[in-house]
Amino acid sequence: MAGGCKLRAAVPLGIAGVLLLAGACRAQEAPGPGPQPGPLALHGQATWIRQLKPSLDAPYTGPHSLQPQREWSYSFTTTLDLGARLWKGAQVHVNPEGAEGLPLSRLTGAGGISNGELQRGSSLQLRSYRARMFLQQRIDLDGDTERIDPGFNEIGGSASQRRWTFTAGTISLLDFFDPNPYAKDPREQFTNWAFLTHGAWDYAADARGYTSGAMAEYRASGWAVRAGRFMQPRQSNGLQLEHDLARQHGDQAEVEADLPWRTAAGPLRARALVFRNRVDGGRFADAIAMAAGGVPDVAAVRRLQSKSGWGLTLEVPLGDDEGLFLRASRNDGAVETYAFTEIDRQLAVGSQFSGARWGRARDRWGVAYAVDALSQPHRDYLALGGQGAFLGDGRLRYGTERILEAYYRWVLPDVGRGALQLRNAVSAGVQHLVNPGYNRDRGPAQVWMVRWHGEF
């Protein structure tokens, strides 16, 4: 986060100014049947997460271990979405963002890291940067027209069910790929990295989670296909992106479709993703061979090479914003983790439900379980004392990492009226990690969480 500016004194004034601007922007909505989005949009969010990890059993501790002592952690992020409609089907968005935080164990010691709002290189000072800046163009074809609701990074309006959408600029790939409605957003759903997306998808991103490039999507009634090429960091888990897309890049393609089976809430939906990264990375086998019985180091054998994998998702709708999900993913496991987390194989299942059964229809709660695994070369590397981006106990008695997470989100009364309406929710949750860092000599670990999220 070097080069950012401190925002502590500016945040309260900034939020107040943003609320006033939101009223001005939304006042442009035209009358008629249903709200018609105007040419400008302004949204904002802030999220605070506090986590506690009690002490855990660990006979030894390495440089990248989950620490055995009791630890507190926190994160705070605040984001604005400044959007404008340019011409028919076109919109542009810019997201200024600020973040600060203190991670557990320096953000190491597990494949499934406990807080998806924390960044690599998190700082105790609130620092600002530009998160997203992108242009999107929809091209209507034929078919029925459907309404697109306005929201964060979406002006809203209407479009034909059959259409092309082109997006270019700086985004998070998780905004567009694997759009699982039940496990995607650490600001309101599960916070563990294992449930943000496919654990084995080493998706292109800088140390803050953003990348630049372009993608296209074709959507028709009941199915869609999307693909894109995006920048990789110049160095593993680094902040600076490599702008030469011919040299280093992340390619991904995904197809999704409604299945012929249905519940009362709608059809089951399946999604398949494939990816191939071209990165300056080290192979575990090369590092072990070079060490010749000593401690291997992937940084010493980095060269330009490819890493590939796949992910599958199944969604089962059960009601309004309620459902079940299943994810399975795998990468080749030969090359070091480059941009996401150290998971080579994963199977994850989970659910999201509302509190309607006890008169709290806007509340949400969820339970999810993930089994994470490493490839054999990755295990051998860590067992010999090698250090990864997030793992490295100095030795390893391997076991699959298993994560159980549950949360409940209470929706609070809205503050303000009309355009000046701030929506708030607080959450409580817990995570149980068995074999953190894939090491049977460590843990289990518990992580308790409280969270506040506000948006307009």
C-alpha positions in Angstrom: 0.0 0.0 0.0 2.9 2.3 -0.3 2.1 5.7 -1.7 -1.4 5.9 -0.2 -2.6 8.8 2.0 -4.0 8.8 5.5 -7.8 9.1 5.6 -8.7 9.1 9.3 -9.8 12.7 9.6 -11.3 12.8 6.1 -13.5 9.7 6.4 -16.4 11.2 8.5 -16.5 14.4 6.3 -16.2 12.2 3.1 -19.2 10.0 4.1 -21.3 13.1 4.9 -20.4 14.6 1.5 -21.1 11.4 -0.3 -24.6 11.1 1.3 -25.4 14.6 0.1 -24.2 13.9 -3.4 -26.2 10.6 -3.4 -29.3 12.7 -2.9 -28.4 14.9 -5.8 -27.6 12.0 -8.1 -30.8 10.0 -7.3 -32.9 13.1 -7.6 -32.4 12.7 -11.4 -34.5 9.5 -11.5 -37.3 10.0 -13.9 -41.0 9.5 -12.9 -42.9 6.6 -14.4 -43.7 3.0 -13.6 -40.9 1.9 -11.2 -37.8 3.9 -10.5 -35.8 4.7 -13.7 -32.1 5.1 -13.0 -30.7 8.5 -13.9 -27.4 9.1 -15.8 -25.3 9.3 -12.6 -25.0 6.9 -9.7 -23.3 7.0 -6.3 -22.9 4.2 -3.9 -20.8 3.7 -0.8 -19.9 1.0 1.7 -17.9 0.6 4.9 -17.1 -2.7 6.6 -15.4 -3.3 10.0 -14.5 -6.8 11.1 -13.0 -7.9 14.4 -11.7 -11.4 14.9 -10.3 -13.3 17.9 -8.2 -16.5 17.7 -7.7 -18.2 21.1 -4.4 -20.0 21.7 -3.9 -23.4 19.9 -1.7 -26.4 20.3 1.6 -26.3 18.3 4.8 -28.2 19.2 6.8 -26.0 16.8 6.3 -22.7 14.8 7.9 -21.6 11.6 8.2 -18.3 9.8 4.8 -18.6 8.1 2.9 -20.5 10.8 -0.4 -19.7 12.4 0.9 -18.4 15.8 0.0 -20.6 18.8 -0.7 -17.6 21.2 -4.1 -15.8 21.5 -4.4 -13.1 18.8 -6.8 -10.3 17.9 -7.3 -9.0 14.4 -9.3 -6.3 12.7 -10.0 -4.9 9.2 -11.7 -1.7 8.0 -12.5 -0.9 4.4 -14.5 2.0 2.8 -15.4 2.2 -0.9 -17.2 4.6 -3.1 -18.7 3.8 -6.5 -18.9 6.8 -8.9 -20.8 5.7 -11.9 -22.1 7.4 -15.1 -24.1 6.3 -18.1 -22.3 7.4 -21.3 -24.5 6.4 -24.1 -27.0 3.6 -24.9 -25.7 0.5 -23.0 -22.5 2.0 -21.8 -21.5 2.9 -18.3 -18.2 3.8 -16.5 -17.3 3.3 -12.9 -14.5 4.5 -10.6 -14.0 3.1 -7.1 -11.8 5.1 -4.6 -11.2 2.8 -1.7 -9.5 3.0 1.7 -8.3 0.0 3.8 -6.5 -0.8 7.0 -6.1 -3.8 9.2 -4.1 -6.1 11.5 -4.1 -9.7 10.3 -3.8 -12.8 12.4 -0.3 -14.2 12.3 0.8 -11.7 9.5 -1.8 -13.3 7.2 -0.1 -16.7 7.2 -0.5 -20.2 8.5 -3.5 -21.5 6.6 -4.8 -22.1 3.1 -8.2 -20.8 4.2 -7.3 -17.4 5.7 -9.9 -16.2 8.1 -10.7 -12.7 6.8 -11.4 -11.9 3.1 -11.3 -8.2 3.7 -7.6 -8.2 4.7 -5.0 -7.6 2.0 -1.5 -8.9 1.6 0.6 -6.0 3.1 -2.2 -4.7 5.3 -1.3 -1.5 7.2 -2.4 -0.2 10.6 -2.9 3.2 8.9 -5.9 3.8 6.7 -4.6 4.2 3.1 -6.4 5.2 0.0 -6.0 3.9 -3.6 -8.1 3.4 -6.7 -9.7 -0.1 -6.6 -11.8 -0.3 -9.8 -12.0 1.8 -12.9 -13.7 0.2 -15.8 -15.9 0.8 -18.9 -18.8 -1.6 -19.7 -20.8 -1.8 -22.9 -23.9 -3.9 -23.3 -25.2 -4.6 -26.8 -28.8 -5.8 -27.0 -29.7 -8.5 -29.5 -33.2 -9.8 -29.5 -35.6 -11.5 -27.1 -37.6 -10.3 -24.1 -36.4 -7.3 -22.1 -35.4 -7.7 -18.5 -34.9 -5.2 -15.8 -31.4 -4.8 -14.3 -31.5 -3.4 -10.8 -29.1 -0.6 -9.8 -26.4 -1.4 -7.3 -22.8 -1.2 -6.6 -20.9 -0.8 -9.9 -24.2 -1.1 -11.8 -26.2 1.9 -13.1 -29.2 -0.4 -13.7 -32.0 -0.1 -16.3 -33.1 -2.6 -18.9 -31.5 -4.9 -21.5 -32.5 -7.7 -23.7 -32.2 -11.2 -22.3 -29.9 -12.1 -25.3 -27.0 -9.7 -25.3 -23.2 -9.1 -25.4 -21.4 -7.3 -22.6 -17.9 -6.1 -22.9 -15.9 -4.9 -19.9 -12.4 -3.3 -19.9 -10.4 -1.7 -17.2 -9.5 -2.4 -13.5 -11.8 -4.9 -11.7 -11.8 -7.8 -9.4 -12.3 -11.0 -11.3 -14.7 -12.1 -8.5 -17.1 -9.4 -9.7 -17.8 -11.3 -12.8 -16.6 -14.9 -12.6 -18.2 -17.6 -10.3 -21.0 -15.2 -9.2 -22.3 -17.5 -6.4 -25.1 -15.7 -4.6 -24.6 -17.6 -1.4 -20.8 -17.4 -0.9 -19.0 -14.5 -2.5 -18.9 -11.4 -0.3 -16.9 -11.3 2.9 -18.7 -8.0 3.8 -22.0 -9.7 4.3 -21.5 -13.5 3.9 -18.7 -15.9 4.8 -15.3 -14.3 5.6 -12.9 -17.1 5.1 -10.9 -17.1 1.8 -12.0 -20.7 1.2 -15.5 -19.5 0.5 -14.8 -16.4 -1.6 -14.6 -18.4 -4.8 -12.9 -21.7 -6.0 -10.0 -22.2 -3.6 -7.8 -23.7 -6.3 -8.4 -20.8 -8.7 -5.1 -18.8 -8.5 -6.9 -15.9 -10.1 -5.0 -12.9 -11.5 -4.8 -10.1 -8.9 -2.5 -7.6 -7.3 -1.9 -7.7 -3.5 -5.2 -5.9 -3.0 -7.2 -8.3 -5.1 -7.6 -6.2 -8.3 -6.3 -6.6 -11.9 -6.6 -4.9 -15.3 -7.7 -6.3 -18.6 -10.7 -7.0 -20.7 -13.5 -9.6 -21.0 -16.6 -10.4 -23.0 -19.8 -12.1 -22.0 -22.6 -13.5 -24.1 -25.9 -14.0 -22.3 -29.1 -15.7 -23.4 -32.2 -16.9 -21.5 -31.0 -19.6 -19.2 -27.3 -19.6 -19.9 -24.2 -17.5 -20.4 -20.5 -17.7 -21.3 -17.7 -15.3 -20.5 -14.0 -15.1 -21.0 -11.2 -12.6 -20.4 -7.4 -12.0 -20.2 -6.1 -10.0 -17.2 -2.7 -8.8 -15.8 -0.7 -10.8 -13.3 1.5 -9.1 -10.7 5.1 -8.7 -11.7 6.2 -10.8 -8.8 4.4 -13.5 -6.8 1.8 -11.8 -4.5 3.1 -8.4 -5.5 1.3 -5.0 -5.8 2.7 -3.9 -9.2 1.0 -5.5 -12.2 2.9 -6.6 -15.3 1.4 -4.5 -18.2 2.8 -6.7 -21.0 -0.2 -9.1 -21.4 1.8 -11.1 -24.0 4.4 -12.0 -21.4 2.4 -12.6 -18.2 -1.4 -12.9 -18.0 -4.3 -14.8 -16.5 -6.8 -16.3 -18.9 -10.2 -17.6 -17.8 -13.4 -18.8 -19.4 -16.6 -19.8 -17.7 -20.0 -21.2 -18.9 -23.1 -21.3 -16.8 -26.6 -22.8 -17.4 -29.9 -23.6 -15.8 -30.3 -27.3 -15.4 -33.4 -29.3 -16.2 -34.1 -30.0 -12.5 -36.0 -27.5 -10.4 -37.0 -26.7 -6.9 -40.1 -24.6 -6.0 -37.7 -21.5 -6.1 -36.4 -22.1 -9.6 -34.0 -24.2 -11.6 -30.7 -25.6 -10.4 -27.7 -23.8 -11.9 -24.3 -25.1 -12.9 -21.1 -23.3 -13.7 -17.8 -24.5 -15.1 -14.6 -22.4 -15.1 -11.2 -23.1 -16.6 -8.1 -21.0 -16.2 -4.5 -20.8 -17.4 -1.9 -18.4 -16.0 1.3 -17.4 -17.5 3.6 -16.3 -14.7 7.2 -15.8 -13.5 6.9 -18.6 -10.9 8.8 -21.4 -9.4 8.1 -25.1 -9.6 8.2 -27.1 -6.4 10.1 -30.0 -8.0 12.7 -27.6 -9.4 13.3 -26.0 -6.0 13.6 -29.4 -4.3 16.1 -30.6 -6.9 18.2 -27.4 -6.6 18.3 -27.7 -2.8 19.9 -31.2 -3.1 18.8 -32.2 0.3 18.8 -28.8 1.9 15.9 -26.3 2.4 14.2 -25.6 -1.0 13.3 -22.1 -2.2 10.9 -21.5 -5.1 12.2 -17.9 -5.4 15.5 -19.3 -6.6 14.0 -21.2 -9.6 11.4 -18.8 -10.9 11.0 -18.6 -14.6 8.2 -17.9 -17.1 5.8 -20.9 -17.2 2.1 -21.9 -17.1 -0.3 -22.9 -14.3 -3.8 -24.2 -15.1 -6.9 -25.6 -13.4 -10.6 -25.7 -13.3 -13.6 -25.1 -11.0 -17.2 -26.4 -10.9 -20.2 -24.9 -9.1 -23.7 -26.2 -8.4 -26.4 -23.9 -7.0 -29.7 -25.1 -5.6 -32.2 -22.2 -4.9 -34.5 -22.8 -2.0 -36.2 -19.4 -1.7 -35.7 -15.7 -1.9 -31.9 -15.3 -1.4 -31.8 -18.8 0.1 -30.0 -21.8 -1.3 -27.3 -24.4 -1.2 -24.0 -24.5 -3.1 -21.3 -27.0 -4.0 -17.9 -26.1 -5.3 -15.1 -28.3 -6.5 -11.8 -27.0 -7.9 -8.3 -28.2 -8.8 -5.1 -26.8 -10.2 -2.0 -28.6 -11.5 -0.2 -28.1 -8.1 3.2 -27.9 -9.7 3.9 -24.1 -9.6 3.8 -21.9 -6.5 0.8 -19.9 -5.6 1.1 -16.6 -7.5 -1.9 -14.4 -6.7 -4.5 -16.1 -4.4 -4.0 -18.6 -1.7 -2.3 -22.0 -1.2 -5.0 -24.4 -2.1 -4.4 -26.9 -4.9 -7.6 -29.0 -4.5 -10.9 -28.1 -2.8 -14.4 -29.3 -2.2 -16.7 -26.9 -0.5 -20.4 -27.1 0.4 -22.6 -24.6 2.1 -26.0 -22.8 2.5 -27.6 -19.4 3.0 -31.0 -18.9 4.6 -33.1 -16.0 5.8 -34.6 -15.3 9.2 -38.1 -15.3 7.9 -39.1 -18.3 10.0 -38.7 -16.2 13.2 -40.0 -12.9 11.8 -36.6 -11.6 10.5 -37.0 -11.9 6.8 -34.1 -9.5 6.0 -31.6 -11.3 8.2 -29.3 -13.9 6.7 -27.4 -16.8 8.1 -25.1 -19.4 6.6 -23.1 -22.5 7.3 -20.3 -23.8 5.0 -17.6 -26.5 5.1 -14.5 -26.8 3.0 -11.8 -29.5 2.6 -8.6 -28.1 1.2 -5.6 -30.1 -0.1 -2.2 -29.7 -1.5 -0.5 -31.5 -4.4 2.3 -34.0 -3.7 5.1 -31.7 -4.9 3.7 -28.8 -2.7 3.6 -31.1 0.3 7.2 -32.3 -0.3 8.4 -28.7 -0.6 6.8 -27.7 2.8 8.0 -30.9 4.5 11.6 -30.0 3.6 11.2 -26.6 5.3 10.3 -24.5 2.2 8.4 -21.3 2.6 5.3 -20.4 0.5 3.4 -17.2 0.2 1.3 -18.1 3.2 2.6 -21.4 4.5 5.8 -22.6 6.1 5.9 -24.3 9.5 9.5 -25.5 8.9 8.3 -29.1 8.6 5.0 -30.8 7.8 3.0 -33.8 9.0 0.4 -33.5 6.2 -3.3 -33.6 6.6 -6.1 -32.0 4.6 -7.2 -28.6 6.0 -10.8 -28.6 7.0 -12.8 -25.4 7.6 -16.3 -25.0 9.1 -17.7 -21.5 9.2 -21.1 -20.2 10.4 -22.5 -16.7 10.6 -25.6 -14.8 11.4 -26.3 -11.3 10.0 -28.8 -9.0 11.8 -30.2 -6.2 9.6 -30.6 -3.0 11.6 -33.2 -0.3 10.9 -32.3 2.0 8.0 -31.0 5.4 8.9 -32.3 8.4 7.0 -34.9 8.6 4.2 -35.1 8.3 0.5 -31.8 8.9 -1.2 -30.1 9.6 2.1 -30.8 6.1 3.5 -28.0 4.1 5.0 -28.5 0.4 5.4 -26.7 -1.3 8.3 -26.2 -4.8 9.5 -24.1 -6.5 12.2 -22.9 -10.1 12.1 -21.4 -12.7 14.4 -19.6 -15.8 13.3 -17.2 -18.5 14.1 -14.7 -20.6 12.1 -13.2 -24.0 13.1 -10.0 -24.9 11.3 -8.7 -28.5 11.6 -5.0 -29.0 10.5 -4.4 -25.3 9.8 -1.6 -25.0 7.2 -2.3 -28.7 6.3 -0.3 -29.7 9.4 -1.7 -32.4 11.8 0.8 -31.1 14.4 -1.1 -27.8 14.7 -4.5 -26.9 16.0 -7.4 -27.1 15.8 -7.9 -23.4 15.7 -11.0 -21.3 16.4 -11.7 -17.8 15.0 -14.6 -15.8 16.4 -15.9 -12.8 14.4 -18.0 -9.7 14.8 -18.7 -7.5 11.8 -20.5 -4.2 10.9 -21.4 -3.3 7.4 -23.1 -0.2 6.1 -24.0 0.9 2.6 -26.1 3.3 0.6 
